Amino acid sequence: MAGLSCWPRIHLSGECVVQGADAQPQKKTPEISLRLAEITKHHTAGDPVSGCRWSLKSTYAIARELKRMLIDVSAATVGRLLKAENYSLRKNRKSLETPTGKPPDRKRRNRQFLYIAKQRCHYEQRELPVISLDTKNRELIGQFYQDGRIWSQESTPVFDHDFPSVAKGIGIPHGIYDTIRNEGFVSVGISKDTAQFAVDNLRAWWLQIGQSAYPNATEILLLADCGGSNGYRTRLWKQQLQEQFCNPLGLTVRVCHYPPGASKWNPIEHRLFGFISRNWAGVPLDSYQTMLNFIRTTSTQTGLNVHARLNRKQYQRGIQVCQEQMDRIQLTSHTANPDWNYSIAPATW
């Protein structure tokens, strides 16, 4: 690198900098910080709110760059220098909206969030159930790798590849989260994630817990994502709510869907599923019983309580709902964002 011969060789050890053979150790010089900033300035990102920054270059790459500048420094020392400058190790964060071909209607999205907040307050004041529901990621049952680390004297051996063919089965956790009582109810399916599976879990929650917890309730508020087995466009979801939930139980459901791309705002994601994932982090789910035990023992300092059951029923994909069946649904669209907000009442015939 041209012009480097004029720089004095600097030996960096820990927090001390030594310039020349006879120089006395001293604290980090501004020259080191300037050269470090010069290396990372085109490879740095940061949070404008907290001021925390991170570099795309590894500590080893930065150490090599500094060595070309006649600065003898180890990768570990580079890490300490970066931390002193408020850098930290980070991973990707899913915060950008996925392009869909047309710009998102931010005003409409904001109106939906405000509408959901209003409905939640309305139901909570009347002591009626506010239920958040969704399906968690499918898990392979067997000695498969689980992200995370646990305190142990030795590592647990797991398969080197996640081949479904060697799994004992699959576990599909569908969750019901009661936002008022801070209580979860999870059905682990062994088949497929369908609208029938979602409604069966909702019905099981009501029969086992809901009707005793809310004996005077005649309607409930459901908070759901826009897609998946309980998506707002899914005909089978609405038909199953009518036939398998509202009619036999005599309940009216008011459904509010979060806007597309906003599933992480659904309370079940950060109030239930996140803690379940932490509870079994680093431990292979070698059996259905192991999976259920981890779900049941999930708790938080705020008093989260979780129930779990295994649903061995087989579900079929691709069930079509004809227009005649749709016409029998007692569906009322709301004025605000009618495709995302609607109510289904029990049939009166």
N, C-alpha and C positions, 0 to 999 in steps of 0.2 A: 504494500500500500504506500503510495507516494507520500513523502513528507513525514513519515513516522519516525525517521532516524533522529529528528530533533527533539523528540519527547524523551524525558528521563525515564528509566525503567523504575517501575513502582511495584513493590512487593506488598500485597495486601493479605493480612492474616487476622481473622476475626474482626475486631473493631479498630485495629491499628493499621496505619499506613507507614511504610518505611521507604524513603526516597534516598537512593544511593547506599553505598556500603556502610558509611560511618554515620548515617543520619539516625537520630533518636526516634523511637516510636511516638506517634502522635495520633490524634483522633482523625476520622475520615476527613479528607480535604474536600473543598468545594469542587476541585478539578475532577475527582472521581464521580461525584454526582452529576456533573455536567456531561461527562463522557457516557455515563449510564443513560442519561436522558436523551443524548444524541442517538444512541443505538436503538432505543425503544420508541422514539417519537413517532415513527411511521408504522409502528406495530402495536399501538396502544389503544384500548377502548376504556370507557369509564361510565360511571353513574353520575349524571349531573346533579343529583339530589344529595347523595351521601358523600360524593367526592372520591369514592373508591375507584381505583383503576386496575387494569390487568393487561398483560402483554401477551401477544401471540407467540413470541419467541420463548423457547425454553431457557432455563438457567444455564444449561450446558452450551447452548448457542451463544448466549450473551457472554459467558466466560471466554469462549473462543474469540469473539469479537474484541473483548478487552485485551486478550493476549496479543492480538495483532497490533494493539495500541501500546504494547510493552507494559501492560499491567498484569502481573501474575496474580490470579485470583481463582479460587475454586468455585464450582457450581453451588455448593452449600453456602458460601459467603455471599454469592450473588443473590441467593434466595433471601438471606437476612437483610441485605441492602434493599431489595425490592419491598420487603415487608415494612422496613423503616420508612419507605416512600409511600406507604398505604396501598401497596399491591397485595393481592391475595389469589390463591388458587380458585378457579371457578370453572363451571361447566355451562353448556348451552342452556338458555332459558327460553321456553316456548311462550313468546309474548307478541309475535307478529301475526297479523291476520293473513290467512292464506288467500291469494288472489282467486276470485271466482268468475272473472270476466266482466264484472260490473262493480262499480264502487259501492261499498256498504252504505246503507242509509243510517248514518249515525244518530240522527234525530229520532228515527223510529226505534232503534236499539235502546236509546236512552229512555224513551217513553215506556218501553217494555219493562226496563228495570224499575222505573218509578211505579208502574202499575203493579208489578209483583210485590214490591215493598208495601204498597197500600193494601193489597189483598192479605198479605201476611199479618199486618197490624190488625186488620178488620177481623180475621179469624181468631187471632190470639186473644183479642179483647172479649170475644164471645166464647172463649175456651173451647174452640172447635179444633180438630186436628189439622196440623200443617205438615204435610208429608213430602219429603224429598226422596226421589227414587232414581235409580240408574243401575247399569250393569258394570261391574268391575272387569278388568282384563282377565281373559281366560288363562288358567294355570294348568301346566302338565303335572300329573300326579306320579311321583317316582323320585328317584335319586337325581334330580335335576338341579342345576345351578340356580341359586337365588342371590340377587344382588344384595350387598350389605355385609357387615362384619359383626361377629359376636365374640365375647370373651370365652376362650377355650384353650385347653392345653395342647390341642392339635387340631388340624383342619379336618373337616368332614369330607370324605371322598364323594365326588359326584361324577356323572357321565360327562365325557368331554364334548359331546354334541347333544343338542336338544331335539332328538328325533322322536316325533309323536308315535312312531311304530313301536318303540320300546316302553312307552308310558303305560301305567296301569289304568289310565283313564284321563279325563279332563275335568277340571272343576271350574264352573262358571258361576261366580258369586253375583247374585242380584240383590241389591240392598234397598231397604226401606229405612229412612231416617226420620224420626219424629223430632222436629226442631223445637217443640215446646218442652218435651220431657227429656230431651237429650238421650234418646234411646235408639238403638239400631236393631234391625231384624234382617238377617241375611239368609237367603236360600241358595245353597250350592247345587246347581244343576249339573247333570252328567251328559246332557244331550246337546241342545242348540239354544242359542239366545233368540227367542221369538217373542212376539206380543202375547201369545198364550202363556208363556213362561213368566213374563212380567206380571200379568194380571193374576195368575195363580199365586204368585208370591204376595201380591197385594191382598188378595182374599185370605190367604193363610195368616198374614199379619193381623187382619181385622178379627178373624175368628179366635186367634190365640191371645191377642193382646189388646187390639184396638177397642173392641166393644166393651171390655171391662174397664179400660182406662177412660173411655169417653161414653158413658152409658146413655147420655142424653143427646148425642150427636146424630143429626139427620143428614149432614153433608160434610165433606172433607175437601181440603185444598191440596191438589197434587202439583208439585214442582218437578218438571222433567226437562230433559234436553230436547233439542229440535230434531235430532236424528236417532237412529238406532231402533231397537224393538219398540220403544214408546215414543217414536217421532210423531210430529204433528201431521205428517202426510200419510202415515200408516193407517190404512183402513181397518186392518185386523185389530189394531190397538183399540180403536174406538168401538168396534163391534164387540170385542171381548169385554170391554168395560161395561157395555150395556147388558150383554147376555150373562156374563159370569160374575159380575160384581153389583151393579146397580139394581137389576131386577130381583135377584134372589135375596139380597140383603136390605133392600129398601132404602138405599143411600143415594144421594145426589153427589156427584163429583164435579168440582170446578178445577179445570186443568189449565195451568199456565206454563208455557214452554219458554225456556231461555233462548235468546236469539242464536242463530248459527255462529259457531266459533266461540261461544261464551259458556261452554259446558263447565269450565272450572269455577264459575260463579255459583253453580248448583251446590247448595250446602252440603250434600252428602259427600262431595269430593274431598273437601277439606275438614269436615267434621267427623267423618267415619272412615272412608276408604284410605285416606292418608295414614291414619293411625293403625289400621289393619296391616298395611304394607310395612310399616315400621316394626310391628310386632313380630312378623315372620321373616324379617330381613336376615339374610345370611343362613337360613335354615331350610333344607330341602323339604318340600311337602310330599313326604313319602307315602302318605295314605290320606283317604278322605277324612278319617278321624283326626289326624294331625292337623289338617286344614281347619276343620270345625273347631278344634280345641284352641287354635291360635285366634280365630275369630271371636270365640266366646270369652277369651281372656283379655281381649283388647279393652283398655280403659284409659282414662285421662284424668288430670287433676281436677277437671270440672265435673267429674262424676259420670262419664259416659258408660252406659251399660249396653251390652250387645248380646242378642240371641241368635242362634244359628241352627239350621236344619238342613238335611240332605234331601234333595228332590230327585228321585230316581226315574221320574216320568220321562218318556221319550217324546220329543216334539218334532214336528215336521215343518220344514221351510216351504215357502212358495204357496201357501194357502190363499186362495183368491176370495175376495168379498165382493159380491155382485151389487149392482145398484139397488136392487130390491131389498137386500139386507141393510144397505146404508139408509134407505128411506125409513126403515123401522127404528132407527136410532133416535132417541129423544134428545137431539143435540140442539143447543142454542148457542150461537156465536156471540161473543161480547162485542161491544161497540169499539173498544180499544184493541187494535191489532187482531181482528176476528179470526185470522188463521192460526194465531198463536194462543188465543184464549177462548175457551168454550166450556160449556157445562153440559153434562149428561145426567138426565133424571130417570128414575125408574119408570118403566112402562105402566100406563094406566089401564090398558085393555085386559 
